[in-house]
Amino acid sequence: MYAVIKTGGKQHRVQPGDVLEVEYLRGAEETLTFRPLLVVDDEGRTHVGKELERAVVTATLLGERKGDKVRIFKYKNKTGYARRAGHRQLLTLVRIEDVSLGARRGKAGATEEPSAEAEAPTEPAEAEASSTP
C-alpha cells in the first residue's frame, strides 16, 4: 500500500518502512500524521475523492540534519564582479510507519442495533414522568 503526501511544498510517494528527508518541521512531535494529497493505492485498488478523506499516513520522527551544500557563484564578465555563497538546508528525517484507510463510516443506526443498556436509562425516566399527577 502506498500514498502520495505533501509536506514542505513537495509531494512524496511513501509506503510503510520508507525513510524520508523532508524540509525542516519546527516543533515536530515523535509521531506525525499526514493526510494523503492525491492517491492511496491498496494492492492495486486506487482510492481517490471521498475515500481519500479518511486515509491517514503515520510517521515517526528520526531526527534532524543538514543537507548537502549548494554552492552559488555569480559572475559578470569584464566588470570584476564575482560573488560566492553557499547554503545547507535543514532537513527532518521521518520513517513511515503505516498507511491506512481508516474505519468505514456509515449512517448512524443503519448498521448497529440499539443495545439493552441504551434502553435501560430511558425507562425509569418515563416511569417518573407518568407517576407525577
TAZI-V897216 format. One record per backbone hydrogen bond with DSSP energy under -1.0 kcal/mol. NH is the residue of the N-H (numbers start at 1). CO is the residue of the C=O. Records with the same first field share a line. If there is no record, write none. Layout:
NH=CO, CO
This chain:
2=41
3=14
4=39
5=12
7=10
10=7
12=5
14=3
17=96
18=15
20=94
22=92
24=90
28=25
32=59
34=57
37=4
38=4
40=47
41=2
42=45
45=42
47=40
51=48
55=52
56=100
57=34
58=98
59=32
60=95
61=30
62=93
63=93
65=91
67=89
70=87
72=85
74=83
76=81
79=76
83=74
85=72
87=70
91=65
92=22
93=63
94=20
95=60
96=18
97=58
98=58
100=56
110=107
119=115
120=116
123=119
126=122
127=123
128=124
129=125
130=126
131=127
